[in-house]
Amino acid sequence: MLLKSALPMALRLRALKQRAHKAGIPAIYINDNFGRWQSNFAALVNHCSKSRGKEVSRLLAPQRRDYFVLKPKHSAFYSTTLDVLLRYLGARRLIITGIAANICVLFTANDAYMRDFELLIPQDCVASNTEVENNYALQQMHTILKADIRPSTEIKLRKK
């Protein structure tokens, strides 16, 4: 079910990432470790590129300049080094994208909001199992977390 909405989302996310890179905005890949406590990011990317979602993985393949964080649970902040990395980068505004909007994106956005980050969650760069779940999560993030959920094509990226 998720793959159906993930593929078109990945195309839009790739375009947004390219624009962000040109503006000097770093990309941070955050993935579940899937309970593999001895995993590494390269092995995870390799595994995903051979899965049913391989087309999504290939579209969004990380580049050398990108950062990565492996997480044990839903939120990118829970038991990870993300706080330290964001401080190092001087981040105040986060563009949160990915899969699934109603789980990992939502939990991460909640934790980012509690840390006083300004949130941008482009509605066309997140995916969930169903459109209803996706829309509900987006509305929750917009209403409660004050997230800007405009489409990625309407986001103006400023050079750092």
BELHU-V475202 format. One line per field, one symbol per residue. phi: phi as a letter, one per 20 degrees, with the letter a starting at -180 (. if undefined). Layout:
phi = ???
This chain:
phi = .fggeffffffffgffffffffenefdceccfelmefdfcfffffffffdefegfffffdgfdgffebbececfefeflceggffffgemfccdddcpcdgecffffffgffffemefdccgfeccbcfcfffffffffffffeelfedffgfeeeeeff
